[in-house]
Amino acid sequence: MTHAEEVINRAMAVVAASRVRREREEERRRQIFGRIQLTPPLPVLKRGGAQLSLNLDS
């Protein structure tokens, strides 16, 4: 095996290990944050209120 082939094999091993670690971390996050209950959505505000004037000269 030439030096270039060894370097390529080592690089591919590093990429594979990185992918495994990233996928394992994603699964761990999915399990942890999946248990956290999100807050309910905010209530819808009714339209039709009065707009206050912005008179800064008084």
Secondary structure, 3 states (H helix, E strand, C coil): CCHHHHHHHHHHHHHHHHHHHHHHHHHHHHHHHHCCCCCCCCCCCCCCCCCCCCCCCC
